[in-house]
Amino acid sequence: MNVIITSLDNNLNAKFDLRFGRSAWLCLYNTQSQKTEFLVNENKDIDGGAGTKTAERVAELGADQIISGDFGPKAKTMLEKLKIQMIIPEESNLTIGNIIEKLQKNIFMKRKFAVPVDSNGVLDAHFGHCKYFALHTVEQAGVSSSEMVVPPPHEPGVLPGWLANLGVTDVLAGGMGNRAIQLFNQQGVNVFVGAPQFKAEKLVEGYLNDSIEFSANYCDH
């Protein structure tokens, strides 16, 4: 995934620039290769339309996410149309290095966890035959919303596509067959197995604060 961070200078110790369209530099960071490249924002001094021009530029660079302090209404509309996620950190004094560390810990990424559960909200060890899925949306390293959904009738290969369509990014489960894991990964969903039989909320919290150990099966994005 490519992330653009607006920056005041061209090094990791620079503070991130609170301006989007008129930021001095654009830091391009790839979460897979962990390579960083600083590019001059050539639109920062133009008379008008700096926000939309910079939005066009980051799209050309293949950005999936933009981290900045402020987005004007026109730039925001364009980035939404381009399906580029905009992130405004809660802290305004972060360096580029600080932000990259947070990216490596997935703190900025909006994630949606699915946990197979029984009627009491406790992990169901029988993934494919569970009564419910607990869905927990996480933003800024905290759970922002939760819901329980009833899965479709059991058929081989149905659940990965169904959960992916609900926006799920990660599955926490007790166990899962290799074929099911492959199907989830093909949908861009990460799978974490080896979960103990706790309530879904505790499993998600345990994942986020590293207090519960899982075996990871990542997708390629």
Secondary structure, DSSP 8 states (H G I E B T S, - for coil): -EEEEEESSSSTTSBB-S-STT-SEEEEEETTT--EEEEE-TTTTSSS-HHHHHHHHHHHTT-SEEE-S---HHHHHHHHHTT-EEE--S-SS-BHHHHHHHHHTTSSS-EEEEEEE-TTSBB-S-GGG-SEEEEEEEETTEEEEEEEE---S--TTHHHHHHHHTT--EEE-S---HHHHHHHHHTT-EEEE---S-BHHHHHHHHHTT-S--EEE----
